[in-house]
Amino acid sequence: MERIIIKTQTARSEILIGENWESVDGMLPGSGVVIITDDNVLDIYGDRFPQFPVFSIAPGERSKMFEVIELLAEKLLSAGIDRTGFILAIGGGVVCDVAGFLASIYLRGIRCAYVSSTLLSQVDASTGGKNGINLGNTKNVLGNFRQPEFVICDPSMLHTLPDEEFFSGLAELIKTAIIGNERLFEMIERNHEGILRRDTELLSLMIGMSVNFKASVVSEDEKESGLRRILNFGHTYGHAIEISGLARHGFAVASGMEIATSFSLLKGLISEREASRIRDLLNQFNLLREYNIPDYQIEQLILHDKKKTGTDLHFIFVNGIGKAVVEKIPVAEVLSFYKYYKSGKQIT
Ligand SMILES: NC(=O)c1ccc[n+]([C@@H]2O[C@H](COP(=O)([O-])OP(=O)(O)OC[C@H]3O[C@@H](n4cnc5c(N)ncnc54)[C@H](O)[C@@H]3O)[C@@H](O)[C@H]2O)c1
């Protein structure tokens, strides 16, 4: 088991990788705990949950909305949860985002922790203290930064994950490798079969590398005013694809990374060989798909990107495998590169 500590100016969070999730029972207070999960996770793991009230939400992105937060808050009130209460989220990124946001605002904030049950949430969503819900079509508009007290990432839970969800998470793992860890990138390149088998030891090692990288970034820049922005590599175009409803988060980010890689190549930040290695790795796991989204729709969605400041946007480029750089560029440039890329002129 690997224990990674995240220390920010205001909080401390422990990420336990390779820990048996059922040991969470011994880490909770004796009373005042409620569990938030979703219906799929409840079906598979519910009979082994600690003995506390369970509130389950519908699986998927549609639960990341204010009505769900309101409903859950009413349930907490009816269950008599006061300021000493504790929310345990057991689920993927959606459950952690919803439960984390609720814990941060209920009675001005109560304690919380996560058992992270998808690859995406283990490598990314549950580390860093960001939470959020969507507003209509715009992702994560309402939310804040708040570190859970601890997060358990048990890769054995990934054996029950549908393929689509597993590969969606793999894309985020590859993202971390591209922006921050060349050794992880090579490990993914070399372990195709072990990854497909969902080898628990291998995944523990890789999740640990990913979380370590994210933890170092978050410890330096919790509120995303600088360095943390690099974690958004692939997300400018990716979010636009995801919101269109055509792709799961990771697949959308994979396509976003491919476009951002081409953009980086055009800018002379990476070599053709490096760009090919990135594309090959994404293709090796079948993460790149064709999405027929009209240009105007992508443009609208990019224009609504919350990372946009005025007419500029912080865009993340890759400048070598394992390295990324943030540049503030005009939104118009992001849009025109997208058109250029779509017209099939991207550099190969
Ligand atoms: N807060 C952050 O820093 C951050 C970072 C990245 C992504 N996110 C958010 O995370 C969300 C996506 O997370 P996700 O991909 O985990 O999606 P998810 O939470 O919707 O889970 C995906 C599906 O897998 C099911 N599931 C979960 N665990 C399972 C298991 N062990 N076995 C079988 N089925 C299981 C769920 O019921 C759901 O149907 C997005 O809303 C995204 O915005 C947040």
The ligand as an ORCA input file, in Angstrom:
! r2SCAN-3c Opt
* xyz 0 1
  N     -12.842     16.833     -9.387
  C     -11.882     16.603    -10.257
  O     -10.709     16.994    -10.082
  C     -12.196     15.830    -11.498
  C     -11.173     15.415    -12.351
  C     -11.505     14.641    -13.472
  C     -12.835     14.314    -13.713
  N     -13.799     14.747    -12.857
  C     -15.201     14.425    -13.106
  O     -15.377     13.023    -12.938
  C     -16.534     12.627    -13.687
  C     -16.246     11.353    -14.420
  O     -15.868     10.381    -13.476
  P     -15.971      8.833    -13.799
  O     -15.406      8.575    -15.137
  O     -15.441      8.120    -12.626
  O     -17.533      8.646    -13.999
  P     -18.719      8.074    -13.087
  O     -18.553      8.489    -11.676
  O     -19.949      8.466    -13.796
  O     -18.515      6.505    -13.161
  C     -18.619      5.859    -14.391
  C     -19.598      4.683    -14.347
  O     -18.971      3.595    -13.674
  C     -19.849      3.091    -12.656
  N     -18.956      2.575    -11.620
  C     -18.234      3.277    -10.729
  N     -17.409      2.449    -10.051
  C     -17.632      1.204    -10.511
  C     -17.064     -0.072    -10.247
  N     -16.043     -0.222     -9.384
  N     -17.542     -1.151    -10.912
  C     -18.539     -0.996    -11.841
  N     -19.091      0.180    -12.157
  C     -18.634      1.268    -11.510
  C     -20.698      4.272    -12.287
  O     -21.908      3.853    -11.727
  C     -20.895      4.972    -13.632
  O     -21.930      4.339    -14.332
  C     -16.850     13.783    -14.622
  O     -18.016     14.434    -14.184
  C     -15.657     14.697    -14.515
  O     -15.981     16.057    -14.690
  C     -13.517     15.482    -11.766
*
